[in-house]
Structures are given as C-alpha cells and as structure tokens.
Amino acid sequence: MDDAYTTHLSPNIVLEQVLKNGVTDVVWLPDSETNGLFLLMKAEPSLCLIGVSREGPACSLAAGLSTGGKTPVVLIQNTGLMECGDSLRGWLLGLNIPVVFMVGYRGWKRQGVTQDTAAIYTEPFLNAFGIHYYLVESDADATRITVAFEEAKRKKKPVVVLVGEEYGGSNPR
C-alpha cells in the first residue's frame, strides 16, 4: 500500500520523536524544506530554536549546549554537513559530544540514478569521519530517530539521521 503514511515523513512525527528524546534546543540553518517542521517547533514551548548563518558554528553551539546539560539536535542539509567537517572533528568527535544531526539528504534518490554530488558524497563523508547514520524516509522509519539518540548517548559521539524524504513528500524520487 502506497499511502502518505508509508511514503512521506510527517513533521508532526519528527517533532514527536524529538520531544520523546528530551531535546531542549534545536540548532538549525533555515531552509524551505523544513518550514513545516520549523513552524511546529516554534509553537512548542519546551524547545529553544537557535538559527545559525553557517553550519560550522552549529557544532560548537551544540557542544556548548550539551556540556551545559541540554539536549540539542542539529537540523541542516547534507551540503552543510560537509561544510562543517572541521567543526565536527574538533568540537563533537574530539570532545566526545553526543549530538544527533538530522540531515536533509538533498539530491538522494531511492530509484534511478543519483546525479547530485551533494548526495553522492554524503555517505562517504560520514564514513570517512566514522559517523554512524540512519536513513529515515517515512513515518514508518521515524523510530530510527530514537535509535540515533540512544546511540549518540551510549557512544558519546555524534550520530546522523539522513532524511531521505523531506517532510510531506516534497522531493520526488
């Protein structure tokens, strides 16, 4: 059966997972794909949203929040993930900071040929840094978000959730 529940990732389900895992702060770089999720998070009184102008500072902010007893999540796209490589290395990996990144997997295609280099380089980038990741494409996969939080906490390392289907099915595959 190919209904919206199985083929799309709902911002409501993502927010539910974020709250279930005790997230206090959302460090993110605004983009059009996450607007629905942003509106829900903005309306949630238990969350503090911290916008950044570039992805690199997101790592140092997340490290500081985590060290201060908060539970941050970082929301960025895969292009930004690659941009913040040195900050990932120095702040999060180097200091053993357990942070979950939710990364929009721009350019990724389940079917056909992936031609966008942003998608082509994403998994090799994560593998080069030794960062474990989980692919989430639909509401049925959303429990992987909790698995990522549990792993980050257990291993004291960043873990990535690759969002293969941006919220609401806006990216054709």
C-alpha positions in Angstrom: 0.0 0.0 0.0 1.4 3.4 -1.0 -0.3 5.9 1.2 1.0 9.1 2.8 1.9 7.3 6.0 4.3 4.9 4.3 5.8 7.2 1.7 6.2 10.5 3.5 7.8 11.9 6.6 5.4 14.0 8.6 6.8 17.0 10.5 4.4 16.0 13.4 6.0 12.6 13.7 9.5 14.1 13.7 8.6 16.6 16.4 7.1 13.7 18.4 10.4 11.8 18.2 12.4 15.0 19.1 10.3 15.6 22.2 10.3 11.9 23.2 14.1 12.1 23.3 14.2 15.2 25.6 15.5 17.7 23.1 15.7 21.1 24.6 17.4 23.1 21.8 17.2 23.0 18.0 20.3 24.4 16.3 19.5 24.8 12.6 20.1 26.6 9.4 16.7 27.6 8.0 15.7 26.3 4.6 12.5 25.9 2.6 12.2 22.1 3.1 12.0 22.3 6.9 9.5 25.1 7.1 6.6 22.9 8.2 8.8 21.4 10.9 10.1 24.8 11.9 6.5 26.1 12.4 5.7 23.2 14.7 8.9 23.5 16.7 8.4 27.3 17.0 5.0 26.7 18.5 6.4 24.1 21.0 7.2 26.0 24.3 9.7 23.4 25.5 12.0 24.0 22.6 14.5 26.8 22.1 15.3 27.3 18.4 18.7 28.7 17.6 19.3 29.7 14.0 22.8 29.8 12.5 24.1 31.6 9.4 26.5 28.8 8.6 26.7 25.1 9.6 30.2 25.2 11.2 29.1 27.2 14.2 26.2 24.7 14.8 28.8 22.2 16.1 30.3 24.5 18.7 26.8 25.6 19.8 25.6 22.0 20.1 28.8 21.1 22.1 28.3 24.0 24.5 24.6 23.2 25.0 25.4 19.5 25.6 28.2 20.4 28.0 25.8 22.7 29.8 23.3 19.8 30.4 21.0 20.5 27.4 20.0 18.0 24.7 20.4 19.7 21.3 19.6 18.4 17.9 21.2 19.9 14.8 19.0 20.3 11.6 20.9 21.0 8.4 21.2 19.7 4.8 23.9 17.4 3.6 25.8 20.2 1.8 26.1 22.0 5.2 27.2 18.8 6.9 30.2 18.7 4.6 30.8 22.4 5.2 31.1 21.8 8.9 33.6 18.9 8.7 36.3 20.6 10.7 33.9 21.7 13.5 32.5 18.2 13.6 36.1 16.8 14.0 37.2 19.3 16.6 34.2 20.0 18.7 32.0 16.9 18.6 34.3 14.0 17.8 37.3 15.4 19.6 35.3 16.2 22.8 33.1 13.1 22.7 29.9 15.1 22.5 26.7 13.1 21.9 24.7 15.1 19.4 22.1 13.9 16.8 22.1 15.6 13.4 19.0 15.5 11.3 20.4 16.0 7.8 18.3 16.6 4.7 19.7 14.2 2.1 19.5 16.6 -0.8 19.8 15.0 -4.2 19.3 11.5 -3.0 17.1 9.2 -5.0 15.9 5.7 -4.0 15.2 4.9 -7.6 17.0 5.9 -10.7 20.4 7.5 -10.9 21.6 9.9 -8.2 23.4 12.7 -10.0 23.6 15.4 -7.4 27.1 15.4 -5.9 25.7 16.6 -2.6 24.0 13.1 -2.3 26.9 11.2 -3.9 29.4 12.4 -1.4 27.2 12.4 1.8 27.7 8.8 2.9 31.4 8.6 2.0 31.9 11.8 4.0 30.2 10.3 7.1 32.2 7.1 6.7 35.4 9.0 6.5 34.6 10.6 9.8 33.4 7.3 11.3 30.0 8.8 12.0 27.2 6.3 12.1 23.9 7.2 10.3 20.3 6.1 9.9 18.2 6.7 6.8 14.6 7.9 7.5 12.3 8.2 4.6 8.8 7.9 6.0 6.8 7.9 9.2 7.4 4.1 9.4 11.1 4.8 9.8 10.8 7.5 12.4 11.7 5.3 15.3 15.2 5.3 13.9 15.4 8.9 15.3 15.2 7.5 18.8 17.7 4.8 17.9 20.1 7.6 16.9 19.6 9.5 20.2 20.2 6.3 22.1 23.4 5.5 20.2 24.8 9.0 20.5 24.3 8.9 24.2 25.7 5.4 24.6 28.8 6.0 22.4 29.3 9.7 23.3 29.6 10.6 19.6 27.5 12.4 17.0 25.1 10.3 15.1 23.3 11.4 11.9 19.7 10.8 10.7 19.7 11.2 7.0 16.2 12.5 6.0 15.8 10.8 2.6 12.3 12.1 2.1 11.9 15.7 3.1 8.8 16.5 5.1 5.5 15.9 3.4 6.8 14.2 0.3 8.0 17.4 -1.4 11.0 15.7 -3.1 10.2 13.4 -6.0 12.2 10.2 -6.1 
